[in-house]
Amino acid sequence: VHGPNGSPYPTSEFEHSSIPATVKRVFNLTSPFLTKRDEWAGTFENIVLTRTQPRTDCPEKLPTPVKIRKSEANENAKLSEFQQELMQLAAVLKGDHVFTSYPDKDAVKRFFLGWNFCEKNGC
């Protein structure tokens, strides 16, 4: 599968937004697309709905993945600055604009300043 061949738009491509776009089309949902990106994304319905029988070349059981750490996580460890900023950002996204459990109250502001810097400078 290379690309959606110009559907729904000439510039459409397969990407993560293709999944909700495909669900909307396959189930003929009448609600509007979640975002303009979902509306633009290429969909997989011409791939998944054209099979007459299931594939037989897929493994039925996958090997157990390798553990990423040798011991269990230390649940009592102090959060890193990055983890604290993620907590602050998640709180703001949830609507908790005052999240005082973490000392750095400017984490979200710094996040957006960094994001804007990268947008302007092509990071």
Backbone as a ProteinNet text record, in pm:
[ID]
protein_1_A
[PRIMARY]
VHGPNGSPYPTSEFEHSSIPATVKRVFNLTSPFLTKRDEWAGTFENIVLTRTQPRTDCPEKLPTPVKIRKSEANENAKLSEFQQELMQLAAVLKGDHVFTSYPDKDAVKRFFLGWNFCEKNGC
[TERTIARY]
85.7	0	90.1	82.7	169.1	100.5	-16.8	-88	-233.1	-312.7	-455.7	-493.1	-394.7	-420.7	-518.2	-493.5	-572.7	-711	-737.5	-870	-856.1	-931	-1038.7	-990.6	-864.5	-809.6	-684.4	-647.2	-527.9	-400.5	-393.7	-272.9	-284.2	-395	-415.8	-308.8	-276.1	-180	-233.5	-175.1	-207.6	-128.2	-193.9	-129.6	-220.8	-183.9	-262.4	-408	-435.5	-574.1	-653.7	-585.7	-655.9	-743.8	-708.4	-786.3	-925.9	-939.1	-1075.8	-1150	-1077.9	-1143.4	-1199.2	-1123.4	-1169.7	-1290.8	-1286.9	-1400.4	-1525.9	-1512.2	-1627.7	-1685.9	-1600.4	-1649	-1703	-1633.1	-1675.9	-1812.6	-1833.4	-1959.4	-2061.3	-2028.4	-2119	-2173.9	-2084.3	-2125	-2163.7	-2275.9	-2325.2	-2268.4	-2207	-2148.6	-2032.7	-2000.9	-1889.9	-1756.5	-1655.3	-1522	-1477.6	-1392.8	-1343.4	-1260.4	-1175.4	-1089.3	-1078.1	-1024.4	-996.8	-892.7	-803.8	-700	-762	-860.2	-930.1	-1001	-1060	-1130.9	-1033.9	-912.3	-810.4	-743.3	-730.1	-650.7	-705.3	-613.6	-652	-713.6	-804.7	-872.2	-836.5	-857.8	-820.9	-938.5	-1058.6	-1174.6	-1158.9	-1089.5	-1069.7	-969.2	-898.4	-801.6	-865.9	-929.6	-983.4	-1115.8	-1190.9	-1322.2	-1319.9	-1204.9	-1199.3	-1154.5	-1116.2	-1071.6	-1191.9	-1178.3	-1287.2	-1267.9	-1145.4	-1118.2	-1003	-992.7	-887.4	-747.5	-652	-512.4	-465.9	-373.3	-320.1	-171.6	-112.6	31.2	64.7	-31.5	-8.8	13.5	107.5	130.3	9.5	-20.5	-131.5	-87.2	42.1	94.5	226.7	240.7	363.1	455.5	587.2	679.2	663.1	698.5	693.9	798.3	759.8	857.6	964.4	1080	1190.1	1155.6	1184.7	1158.3	1251.4	1199.1	1281.2	1363.7	1331.9	1413.2	1428	1535.5	1565.4	1484.9	1436.5	1359.2	1229.7	1142.9	1016.3	1041.2	947.4	959.1	951.5	1028.7	1024.4	909.7	796.4	677.5	691.9	792	812.3	917.6	973.9	1077.4	1016.4	1098.1	1054	1038.7	936.1	915	1024.9	1066.2	1163.9	1095.1	1173.6	1116.3	1024.8	1067.7	986.8	853.7	857.6	734.5	641.9	699.2	618.5	550.9	624.7	567.1	455.5	472.1	364.9	240	259.6	145.8	74.4	153.8	95.8	17.7	76.4	10.4	-119.3	-114.6	-234.3	-343.4	-304.1	-402.4	-471.2	-393.9	-452.9	-545.1	-502.5	-587	-717.3	-711.3	-830.3	-921.4	-867.6	-947.8	-909.1	-812.5	-763.2	-655.4	-697.7	-601.2	-514	-560	-478.2	-438.2	-315.2	-263.2	-141.7	-161.8	-56.3	26.3	3.8	79.7	225.3	255.1	391.3	441.5	565.5	617.3	630.1	650.4	675.5	543.9	495.9	367	377.2	497.9	515.5	544.9	522.9	558.8	483.3	354.6	274.9	317.9	342.7	389.1	520.8	614.7	743.8	726.1	632.5	605.2	562.2	466.3	416.8	520.4	601.5	709.4	808.8	843.1	933.3	872.6	745	674	674.9	642.1	642.2	781.6	884.1	1021.8	1053.9	1016.9	1045.5	966.9	843.8	765.4	832.2	881.7	944	1080.1	1152.7	1290.3	1306.7	1197.2	1203.8	1272	1249.6	1310.7	1255.3
-116.2	0	122.3	198.7	316.5	442.8	469.8	591.7	583.3	682.8	679.2	719.2	744	776.1	892.2	1001.1	1122.4	1122.2	1038.3	1035.3	1051.5	1134.1	1217.4	1346.4	1385.5	1505.8	1468.3	1545.5	1512.5	1501.7	1575.7	1573.4	1479.3	1406.9	1320.2	1212.9	1178.6	1072.2	985.8	866	781.6	832.3	848	889.4	850.9	889.8	843.3	889.3	1001.6	1047.9	964.3	878.1	789.5	689.2	657	558	611.9	729.4	777.6	810.8	856.3	885	757.2	647.5	518.8	469.3	480.1	437.1	514.2	643.9	726.2	679.7	647	606	463.3	372.1	231.7	216.8	288.2	276.6	382.9	458.9	558.6	652.2	703.2	792.5	928.3	981.4	1108.2	1229	1208.6	1320.8	1379.5	1507.1	1566.8	1504.9	1523.7	1476.3	1543.1	1475.6	1531	1656.5	1652.1	1765.9	1776.2	1887.2	1902.8	1800.5	1764	1666.4	1530	1490.1	1363.3	1366.4	1481.5	1495.7	1482.5	1534	1532.7	1396.3	1322.3	1198.6	1093.3	1020.7	907	798.4	721.1	616.7	478.6	379.4	241.7	156.7	214.7	129	51	106.4	32.1	-81.3	-82.2	-189	-297	-254.9	-353.3	-413.4	-345.2	-397.1	-474.2	-486	-555.8	-700.6	-743	-881.4	-974.3	-1087.6	-1185.7	-1290.2	-1301.3	-1394.2	-1340.3	-1386.2	-1335.4	-1369.5	-1286.4	-1315.3	-1437	-1511.8	-1630.4	-1615.5	-1502	-1483.3	-1405.8	-1390.5	-1317	-1414.2	-1383.9	-1473.3	-1473.8	-1591.2	-1601.9	-1569.5	-1587.8	-1557.5	-1483.8	-1372.3	-1293.9	-1329.6	-1316.5	-1344.3	-1241.5	-1281.9	-1190.6	-1081.4	-954.6	-847.5	-845.6	-794.8	-782.7	-672.9	-696.8	-595.6	-477.3	-357.1	-238.2	-202.2	-259.1	-235.5	-366.1	-375.7	-500.2	-516.1	-405.9	-413.4	-334.4	-347.5	-275	-124.8	-45.9	99.4	138.7	239.1	292	392.2	346.7	431.4	547.4	541.2	647.1	747.9	730.4	822	958.7	1062	1198.2	1216	1289.4	1315.5	1406.5	1379.1	1466.8	1597.7	1696.2	1824.3	1803.3	1718.3	1689.1	1624.9	1528.4	1463.3	1563.3	1653.9	1757.2	1846.6	1881.7	1965.4	1892.5	1761.7	1684.3	1682	1669.6	1671.8	1806.9	1914.1	2048.5	2065.9	2022.6	2034	1952.9	1830.7	1746	1809.6	1871.4	1935.9	2050.9	2130.5	2242.8	2191.9	2086.9	2031	1976.4	1926.1	1871.4	1982.7	2102.6	2213.8	2258.1	2193.6	2233.6	2339.9	2464.2	2569.6	2604	2572.9	2594.4	2456.8	2421.9	2290.7	2317.1	2326.5	2374.5	2264.3	2139.6	2030.8	2031.3	2101	2103.1	2246.6	2265.2	2399.9	2488	2430.5	2510	2547.5	2667	2709.9	2760.1	2777.8	2827.9	2716.9	2592.4	2480.6	2486.5	2512.2	2515.5	2633.1	2747.7	2864.7	2833.5	2769.6	2735.1	2633.5	2540.6	2441.7	2511.4	2602.9	2671.4	2767.1	2830.6	2915.2	2831.3	2713.4	2623.2	2574.9	2545.5	2500	2610	2733.4	2845.6	2869.2	2858.7	2875.3	2772.1	2647	2540.5	2559.8	2604.8	2631	2736.9	2842.6	2952.5	2914.3	2826.3	2795.1	2657.6	2587.7	2458.4	2349.1	2345.8	2241.4	2104.8
0	0	0	-103	-114.5	-66.8	-114.8	-78.6	-120.8	-83.2	-112.1	-254.2	-341.1	-481.9	-501.2	-429.3	-449.5	-390.8	-293.9	-233	-82.3	-18.6	-70.7	-137.8	-118.2	-181	-259	-359.8	-438.7	-355.1	-243.9	-160.2	-40.8	-26.4	90.2	99.8	224.6	251.7	364.4	377.5	491.6	611.1	723.2	846.4	961.6	1084.9	1199.8	1192.9	1131.7	1118.5	1019.1	946.4	853.4	927.9	1050.8	1127.1	1159.3	1227	1250.7	1121.1	1019	890.6	829.1	839.4	786.5	864.4	996.3	1079.1	1038.5	1019.7	980.2	847.1	753.4	620.7	620.7	686.9	687.5	754.2	865.2	937.8	894.7	788.8	732.7	839.9	924.3	1032.6	974.7	1021.2	967.5	1040.6	1155	1228.3	1148.4	1170.1	1095.7	1137.6	1055.7	1090.9	1220.2	1295.3	1420.6	1395.9	1293.8	1260.5	1108.6	1061.6	918.1	873.9	965.3	932.4	904.7	984.6	959.7	824.8	793.7	666.2	548.6	565.4	459.8	444.6	552.5	553.2	457.6	396.6	314	400.8	345.4	422.8	369.4	453.3	421.1	374.6	357.1	328.9	199.7	100.8	-24.1	-8.4	101.1	128.3	214.4	323.6	418	373.6	290	250.2	118.9	54.6	-73.8	-61.2	57.2	75.8	77.1	10.4	10.4	119.1	170.9	281	364.9	490.1	578.7	527.9	565	531.8	610.4	552.9	621.4	651.9	617.3	637.4	765.1	854.7	978.9	1094.6	1184	1298.1	1391.5	1445.2	1539.5	1680.8	1708.8	1841.6	1824.4	1894.7	1887.3	2003.1	1984.5	2094.1	2205.8	2326.5	2440.2	2420.3	2432.4	2411.6	2521	2487.2	2582.6	2682.3	2811.3	2913.6	2892.7	2915.1	2894.4	3017.7	3131.8	3251.5	3327.9	3403.4	3474.7	3602.2	3657.7	3781.4	3764.4	3861.5	3857.1	3873.1	3828.2	3842	3988.9	4026.6	4162.7	4170.3	4220.6	4225.1	4323	4411.9	4510.2	4466.6	4348.3	4299.9	4270.3	4286.1	4257.6	4106.1	4066.3	3924.5	3870.9	3748.1	3683.4	3644.7	3607.6	3564.6	3443.7	3352	3233.5	3273.1	3365.1	3409.7	3478.6	3556.3	3621.8	3517.9	3414.1	3309.2	3234.9	3213.1	3149.4	3236.6	3368.1	3460.8	3454.9	3452.8	3445.2	3315	3206.3	3076	3073.3	3124.8	3128.3	3213.7	3324.7	3411.6	3339.7	3267	3194	3083.6	3012.8	2907.6	2964	3087.4	3152.7	3203.1	3214.5	3264	3402.7	3463.9	3595.5	3576	3557.2	3526.9	3647	3765.8	3884.6	3935	3911.5	3950.2	4037.4	4167.8	4256.9	4319.7	4282.8	4343	4298.9	4191.2	4139.4	4140.2	4177.9	4202	4078.3	3963.6	3843.7	3777.2	3804.4	3751.5	3608.2	3557.6	3421.3	3321.6	3358.9	3271.2	3139	3144.7	3022	2934.6	2998.3	2923.6	2853.3	2925.3	2865.6	2753.2	2770.9	2666.5	2537.7	2549.4	2430.4	2371.8	2455.4	2404.3	2323.9	2376.4	2305	2174.7	2177.7	2058.2	1952.2	1993.9	1899	1842.3	1927.3	1880.7	1772.7	1798.3	1701.7	1572.2	1582.2	1461.3	1374.4	1438	1364	1308.5	1379.2	1341.4	1278.2	1255.3	1187.1	1266.7	1396.3	1481	1447.2
[MASK]
+++++++++++++++++++++++++++++++++++++++++++++++++++++++++++++++++++++++++++++++++++++++++++++++++++++++++++++++++++++++++++

